[in-house]
């Protein structure tokens, strides 16, 4: 399980949107790495990290 922490009290709509976009991007990247790992057996951690760059 991945825990993401952010502190935003009384933020503006733009700040909440930016936080939401960051969470969505992180979830997309995680899902992409998991799908790649499931489709290609024997993939190493280095291969998964290379997807991020």
N, C-alpha and C positions, 0 to 999 in steps of 0.2 A: 504494500500500500504506500502510496506517495502522499505526503502531507505538504500542502502549500500554505504558507502563512502570510497574511497581509494585514496591515493595520490602516484603516481608512475610516476616520470618524468625521461625520458631517462633510463628506466630500462633495464635489460638484458632479454633475451628470457626466462630464468629460472624464473625470477621474475614475468613476465607476465603470464607464465604458472601456477605458484603457485597461483596468484590472480584469474585466470580463474578457477582453481580447487576449490578454496574456494567458489567462487560464485556458481559453479555447485553443490557443496555439500550442501550449504545453500538452494538452490532451491529444491534439492531432499528431504531434511528433511521437508521443508515446504509442498511440495506436498504429502509426506507420511502422515503428520499430517492432512492435509485437507481431503485426501481420507479416513482415519480412521474415522474422524469426520462425513463425509457424509454417510459412511456405517453403523455407529453405533450411532443411534440417542440417545440423552440423555448423551452424553459423556461430562465430566467436563473438565475444564482447567487443573486440576491436572492430569487427564488421558493423556491428550495431552502432557503435560510436561514430563510425565514418559516415553514417546516414545523417548525423546531426550537423556535419560541417560541409 
